[in-house]
Amino acid sequence: MWKSPRSPEDSAARSYAELQRRAVQHLAPVLPMLQHLGEVFADAGHEIALVGGPVRDAFLARTSADIDLTTSASPEETEALLKPWASATWDVGRAFGTIGARRDGLQVEITTYRSDVYDRQSRKPVVSFGDSLEDDLLRRDFSVNAMALRLPTLEFVDPHGGLAALADRTLMTPAAPSESFGDDPLRMMRAARFAAQLGFTVDPRVREAMREMAGSIEIISAERVRDELVKLMLSAAPRAGLTLLVETGLASYVLPELPALQLEVDEHNPHKDVYEHSLTVLEQAMALEGERSVPGLESPATVPGPDLVLRLAALLHDVGKPATRAFEPGGGVSFHHHEVVGAKLVRKRMRALRFDKATTADVARLTELHLRFHGYGGGEWTDSAVRRYVTDAGPMLSRLHLLTRSDCTTRNRRKAAALARTYDDLEVRIAALQEQEELAAVRPELDGNQIAGTLGITPGPVLGRAYKHLLAFRLDAGPVGEDAAREELQRWWGEQPEAGQG
């Protein structure tokens, strides 16, 4: 049934046989329907094959999110053949040759053979339809994605050694790497993403081409670069992909703040590379995603993983250090206010990558707040300070808990344990105050209408200042009741130049 174009011997043959066994087993639930679809196309005189990610993932015993097929039929012919076979069809991208269909819960996307290349003067591929499966596979990004399964015969097609690369867990391109990346420079980002997602090693020739052609990534739209970066960050091992981006120079174009950290040291640990520290913080934050325990708390706040905001904040929390480095008398190094500068840099970079406003604001806010806990010391904060910590974090509080804990990368176990206990104490205090005062919804004890009525003023900037003052009073004093809040408001109003003018 499965025919490999190679006949390796001994251990290699056993390795291929095992991979094929896994693939057959993994595809078993959908093979009958795919074979039926293959018969529909074959009866009409067309070729069709399962291709790319689904084939690769079947060999890896992974569930593929997409069922991608390729065919000799034109988009119009594909659509006509699918109409009686599927319960629904739709136009995924007719200009690119892709038609979607669904039948009995199986969703497929079928694309006409293509031989397109990337216009090296623009940001879009130039599409031209091909006439053979082999040519279509040649245009694929990596050999592990250039394998196909002809339908309905189930003949395995692997002209570029994808199965051998899969067995070796190596990323290589079907064509020469420089040609492949020249056609579409985004493939360099995909190499980093696959290194992170699949744990593959990048072939030295691919790595060298990435290093030589890193600058060509600038012709790719920010949105496409962002999408690859997001997939990398949400993978099981983003460190591997990020390291590849930095080592090949790609990060200097897509995320330059990251390699810039290699030049710095941490103020608390002069021996520590801040770049390595940031990657470690990312890994530690990932380890805290999901269920966790805190002594003294029955139900600690959790952050389900993978969480993009937490992971980006963990990676970028120290990006303000290069701009704030100062050498102190005696040989010390400081980075005063790097959290404030870092938040600004995070906003700038994420806007350049076209992240949405909410994600950008959340990552920047966490960057700005990541040092706040270190003022807690041995637990000397007043309830007022704890209220402000919670209020300033707002909906980011759960993530701030994990980011702050992750930011401890010291090898001194006694120091690390002491910091963990101190943060345990802070979380317990926060939980107790939240139960007493509903801190997540702290508001002044007089609303805008009550403030205006008490002071005899109309809505405007003065009312806004009065509201902010009462909020600060509420955070400092806790719940005191409307009478005490009104008394404080009148005291404050007596000190304002506008008093008596309302």
C-alpha positions in Angstrom: 0.0 0.0 0.0 2.7 2.5 1.1 5.6 2.7 -1.3 8.7 4.6 -0.3 11.0 5.8 -3.1 14.0 4.6 -1.1 14.9 1.2 0.1 17.1 1.8 3.2 18.4 -1.2 5.1 18.6 -2.4 8.6 17.8 0.2 11.3 16.8 2.8 8.8 14.3 0.4 7.1 12.9 -0.4 10.5 12.6 3.3 11.4 10.7 4.0 8.1 8.5 1.0 8.6 7.6 2.2 12.1 6.8 5.7 10.8 4.6 4.2 8.1 2.8 2.0 10.6 2.1 5.0 12.8 0.9 7.1 9.8 -1.6 4.4 8.6 -2.9 4.0 12.2 -3.2 7.8 12.6 -5.1 8.4 9.3 -7.3 5.3 9.7 -10.4 7.4 10.8 -10.4 9.6 7.7 -8.9 7.3 5.1 -12.2 5.8 3.9 -13.7 9.2 3.2 -10.5 10.5 1.6 -10.3 7.4 -0.6 -13.9 8.0 -1.7 -13.0 11.6 -2.6 -10.1 10.3 -4.5 -12.4 8.0 -6.5 -14.6 11.0 -7.4 -11.6 12.8 -8.8 -10.1 9.8 -10.5 -13.4 8.9 -12.2 -13.4 12.4 -13.7 -9.8 12.0 -15.0 -8.0 14.1 -12.3 -5.3 13.4 -9.8 -5.7 14.3 -6.2 -3.4 13.7 -3.2 -3.2 14.4 0.5 -0.2 16.7 0.9 1.9 18.7 3.3 1.2 19.0 7.0 -1.4 16.2 7.3 1.0 13.7 5.8 3.9 14.9 8.0 1.8 14.9 11.1 0.5 11.4 10.4 4.0 10.1 10.5 4.6 12.0 13.7 1.3 10.6 15.2 0.1 14.2 15.6 -3.4 15.5 15.0 -3.3 18.0 12.1 -5.7 20.9 12.2 -6.1 20.9 8.5 -6.7 18.3 5.8 -4.9 19.7 2.7 -5.1 18.1 -0.7 -3.7 19.1 -4.1 -5.1 18.2 -7.5 -4.6 18.5 -11.2 -8.2 19.8 -11.5 -8.8 23.6 -11.9 -10.6 25.4 -9.1 -13.8 25.4 -11.2 -13.5 21.7 -11.9 -12.8 21.0 -8.2 -15.8 23.0 -7.2 -18.1 21.1 -9.6 -16.8 17.7 -8.4 -17.3 18.7 -4.7 -20.8 19.9 -5.1 -22.5 16.5 -5.1 -19.9 14.9 -2.7 -19.9 17.6 0.0 -22.6 19.0 2.3 -21.1 22.4 1.9 -18.4 24.1 -0.3 -16.8 27.5 -0.2 -14.3 29.7 -1.9 -11.1 29.7 0.3 -9.1 31.6 -2.3 -10.0 30.9 -5.9 -7.3 33.1 -7.2 -4.8 30.8 -5.4 -6.6 27.7 -6.5 -8.2 26.7 -3.2 -11.7 25.4 -2.6 -13.0 24.2 0.8 -15.6 21.5 1.5 -17.2 19.6 4.4 -18.7 16.2 4.6 -19.8 14.3 7.7 -17.6 16.5 9.9 -14.5 16.2 7.7 -13.3 19.5 6.4 -10.9 19.7 3.5 -9.2 22.3 1.4 -8.2 21.4 -2.1 -5.7 23.4 -4.1 -4.8 23.1 -7.8 -1.2 22.1 -8.4 0.9 25.3 -8.2 4.3 26.4 -9.2 4.1 30.0 -7.8 7.1 32.0 -6.6 7.4 35.1 -4.5 7.7 38.4 -6.4 11.0 39.6 -4.9 10.0 43.2 -5.5 6.6 43.0 -3.7 4.9 41.2 -0.8 2.7 38.8 -2.6 3.2 35.4 -4.4 2.8 35.3 -8.1 0.4 32.4 -8.7 0.7 30.1 -11.6 -0.9 26.6 -11.7 1.2 23.6 -12.4 0.5 20.3 -14.1 2.2 17.7 -11.9 2.3 16.6 -8.3 6.1 16.5 -8.4 6.4 20.1 -9.4 3.9 21.1 -6.8 6.0 19.3 -4.1 9.1 21.1 -5.3 7.6 24.5 -4.4 6.9 23.4 -0.8 8.8 25.0 2.0 10.6 22.0 3.6 11.1 18.4 2.5 9.1 17.1 5.5 6.2 19.1 4.1 6.8 17.9 0.5 5.4 14.4 0.9 2.1 13.3 -0.5 -0.3 10.4 -0.5 -2.1 9.8 -3.8 -5.8 9.1 -3.6 -7.4 6.7 -3.8 -4.4 4.3 -4.3 -2.6 5.5 -1.2 0.7 5.6 -3.1 3.3 7.4 -1.0 5.2 10.1 -3.0 8.4 11.5 -1.5 10.8 12.8 -4.2 12.8 15.0 -1.8 13.6 12.7 1.0 11.0 14.0 3.4 10.6 10.7 5.3 14.4 10.4 5.8 14.4 14.0 7.1 11.5 13.2 9.3 13.2 10.2 10.8 16.3 12.3 11.4 14.1 15.2 12.6 15.9 17.6 10.3 14.6 20.6 8.3 15.8 20.8 4.7 14.3 22.5 1.7 13.2 20.6 -1.5 15.1 23.1 -3.6 18.3 24.8 -2.7 17.7 26.8 0.5 18.7 30.1 -1.1 16.2 29.5 -3.9 13.4 28.4 -1.6 13.9 31.5 0.7 14.3 33.7 -2.3 10.8 32.6 -3.5 9.3 33.3 -0.1 11.5 34.8 2.7 8.8 34.0 5.3 9.9 30.4 5.1 12.9 31.4 7.2 10.4 32.3 10.0 8.7 29.0 9.4 12.0 27.2 9.9 12.2 28.8 13.4 8.6 28.0 14.1 9.0 24.3 13.1 12.1 24.1 15.2 10.0 25.2 18.1 6.8 23.3 17.3 8.3 19.9 16.2 11.8 19.9 17.9 13.6 19.6 14.5 17.2 20.5 13.9 17.8 22.9 11.0 20.2 21.6 8.3 23.4 23.6 8.3 22.8 24.6 4.7 19.4 26.0 5.7 20.9 27.8 8.7 23.6 29.4 6.5 21.0 30.6 3.9 18.9 32.1 6.7 22.0 34.0 7.9 22.9 35.2 4.5 19.3 36.2 3.5 18.0 37.5 6.8 17.5 41.0 5.5 15.1 39.8 2.8 12.5 39.3 5.5 11.9 43.0 5.3 9.8 42.6 2.1 7.3 40.4 4.0 4.3 42.2 5.4 4.3 42.7 9.2 1.1 40.8 9.5 2.6 37.6 8.1 5.7 37.9 10.2 3.6 38.5 13.3 1.5 35.4 12.6 4.6 33.2 12.4 6.0 34.7 15.6 2.7 34.1 17.4 2.7 30.4 16.3 6.3 30.1 17.5 5.5 31.7 20.8 2.6 29.4 21.4 4.6 26.3 20.6 5.8 23.7 23.1 9.5 25.0 22.9 9.7 28.6 21.8 13.2 28.9 23.1 14.6 26.8 20.2 12.9 28.9 17.6 13.9 32.2 19.2 17.5 31.1 19.5 17.5 30.2 15.8 16.1 33.7 14.9 18.8 35.4 17.0 21.7 33.2 15.8 20.8 33.7 12.1 20.3 37.4 12.4 16.6 37.3 11.6 15.6 38.6 15.0 17.6 41.8 14.3 14.9 42.5 11.7 11.7 41.2 13.2 12.4 41.5 17.0 15.6 43.5 17.4 15.0 44.1 21.1 15.8 40.5 21.8 19.3 40.2 20.4 20.1 43.6 22.0 19.8 41.9 25.4 22.9 39.8 24.7 25.1 42.9 25.4 23.7 43.5 28.9 24.0 42.1 32.4 21.5 42.0 35.2 21.9 44.5 38.0 21.3 41.9 40.7 23.5 39.2 39.1 26.4 40.8 37.1 27.4 37.4 35.8 24.0 36.8 34.2 23.3 37.4 30.5 20.0 39.2 30.3 19.2 37.5 27.0 19.6 34.1 28.6 17.7 35.3 31.6 14.8 36.4 29.5 14.6 33.0 27.7 14.6 31.3 31.1 11.9 33.6 32.4 9.8 32.6 29.4 10.3 28.9 30.1 9.5 29.3 33.8 6.3 31.3 33.0 5.2 28.5 30.6 5.7 26.0 33.4 3.3 27.9 35.6 0.5 28.0 33.1 -2.5 26.0 34.1 -3.3 24.6 37.5 -0.9 25.5 40.3 -0.8 25.6 44.1 0.0 28.3 46.6 0.4 27.5 50.3 -2.5 29.0 52.2 -4.8 29.4 49.1 -7.4 26.9 48.2 -7.9 28.3 44.6 -5.0 30.4 43.3 -5.6 32.4 40.2 -4.6 30.5 37.1 -3.6 31.4 33.6 -4.6 28.6 31.1 -1.9 27.9 28.6 -0.6 28.5 26.1 -1.0 32.2 26.9 0.4 34.6 24.3 0.3 37.7 26.6 2.1 36.1 29.4 4.7 34.6 27.1 5.4 37.8 25.3 5.7 39.7 28.6 8.1 37.1 30.0 10.3 37.4 26.9 10.2 41.2 26.6 10.0 42.3 30.2 13.7 43.5 30.3 13.9 45.1 26.8 14.3 48.5 28.4 17.7 47.6 29.9 20.0 48.4 26.9 18.6 52.0 26.9 18.9 52.5 30.6 22.3 50.9 31.4 24.5 53.0 33.6 27.9 52.2 35.1 28.0 52.9 38.9 31.1 53.8 41.0 32.8 50.6 42.1 32.0 48.7 38.9 28.3 48.1 39.4 25.7 48.4 36.6 22.2 49.7 37.0 19.1 49.9 34.8 16.9 52.5 36.6 13.4 52.8 35.2 14.0 50.1 32.6 10.5 48.8 33.2 9.0 52.2 32.1 11.3 52.4 29.0 10.7 48.8 28.3 6.9 49.3 28.2 7.3 52.0 25.6 9.6 49.8 23.5 7.1 46.9 23.8 4.3 49.1 22.5 6.4 50.4 19.6 7.6 46.9 18.5 4.1 45.3 18.8 2.5 48.1 16.9 5.2 47.7 14.2 4.2 44.0 14.0 0.5 44.9 13.8 -0.6 43.3 17.0 -4.1 44.3 18.1 -4.4 47.1 20.6 -5.6 44.9 23.5 -2.7 42.5 23.3 -0.2 45.3 22.9 -1.6 47.2 25.9 -1.6 44.1 28.1 2.0 43.1 27.3 3.2 46.7 27.9 1.3 46.9 31.2 2.9 43.7 32.5 6.3 45.0 31.4 5.7 48.2 33.3 4.6 46.4 36.5 7.1 43.5 36.6 9.3 45.1 39.2 6.6 46.4 41.5 6.7 43.3 43.8 10.3 44.0 44.7 9.1 46.9 46.8 7.2 44.4 49.0 10.5 43.4 50.7 9.7 41.2 53.7 6.0 41.8 53.5 6.0 45.4 54.9 3.4 46.7 52.5 0.3 48.3 54.0 -3.2 47.2 52.9 -3.2 50.4 50.9 -0.1 49.3 48.9 -1.7 45.9 48.3 -4.9 47.5 47.0 -2.9 49.7 44.6 -0.9 46.6 43.3 -4.2 44.9 42.6 -5.9 47.9 41.1 -2.9 48.8 38.9 -2.7 45.3 37.6 -6.4 45.1 36.9 -7.3 42.1 34.7 -3.5 41.4 34.3 -3.2 40.4 38.0 -3.2 36.6 37.4 -0.5 37.0 34.7 1.5 39.4 36.9 1.6 36.8 39.6 3.2 34.3 37.2 5.5 36.8 35.5 6.9 38.0 38.8 7.5 34.5 40.1 9.1 33.6 36.8 11.5 36.6 36.9 13.5 34.9 39.7 16.2 32.9 37.9 18.8 32.9 40.7 20.7 29.7 41.2 20.8 30.4 45.0 18.1 28.0 46.2 17.7 29.7 49.6 17.2 33.1 47.9 14.7 31.6 45.4 12.8 29.9 48.1 12.6 33.1 50.2 11.3 35.1 47.2 8.7 32.4 46.5 7.5 32.4 50.1 7.3 36.2 50.1 5.2 36.1 47.0 3.0 33.4 48.5 2.4 35.8 51.3 1.4 38.6 49.0 -1.0 36.4 47.1 -2.6 35.3 50.3 -3.0 38.9 51.4 -4.5 39.9 48.1 -7.0 37.0 48.3 -8.0 38.0 51.8 -8.5 41.7 50.8 -10.3 40.7 47.7 -12.8 38.7 49.7 -13.3 41.6 52.1 -13.5 44.4 49.7 -14.0 43.1 46.1 -10.8 44.7 45.0 -11.2 43.8 41.4 -14.1 46.3 41.3 -12.8 49.0 43.5 -14.6 52.4 42.8 -14.9 55.6 44.8 -17.8 55.4 47.3 -19.4 58.3 45.5 -20.2 58.1 41.8 -19.9 60.9 39.3 -23.5 62.2 39.9 -23.0 62.2 43.6 -19.7 64.1 43.3 -21.2 66.7 41.0 -24.2 67.1 43.3 -22.0 67.5 46.4 -19.7 70.1 44.8 -22.3 71.8 42.6 -20.2 71.3 39.5 -21.0 70.0 36.0 -19.2 67.2 34.1 -15.8 68.1 32.9 -12.1 68.0 33.9 -12.7 69.1 37.5 -15.1 66.3 38.0 -12.6 63.9 36.6 -9.9 65.2 39.1 -12.4 64.8 42.0 -13.2 61.3 41.0 -9.5 60.3 40.8 -8.9 61.9 44.2 -11.7 59.8 45.8 -10.4 56.7 44.1 -7.0 57.3 45.6 -8.6 57.9 49.0 -10.5 54.6 48.7 -7.3 52.8 47.9 -5.5 54.3 50.9 -8.3 54.1 53.5 -10.3 51.1 52.3 -14.1 51.1 52.5 -15.2 54.0 54.8 -18.7 54.7 53.7 -20.4 57.5 51.8 -20.4 60.0 54.6 -16.6 59.8 55.2 -16.0 59.9 51.4 -18.2 63.0 51.1 -16.3 64.6 54.0 -13.0 63.9 52.3 -14.3 65.3 49.0 -15.3 68.5 50.6 -12.0 68.8 52.4 -10.2 68.3 49.0 -12.5 70.8 47.3 -11.7 73.5 49.8 -8.1 73.3 48.6 -8.9 73.7 44.9 -8.7 77.0 43.1 -12.1 76.3 41.4 -13.9 76.1 44.8 -16.8 78.6 44.8 -16.8 79.0 41.0 -19.2 76.1 40.3 
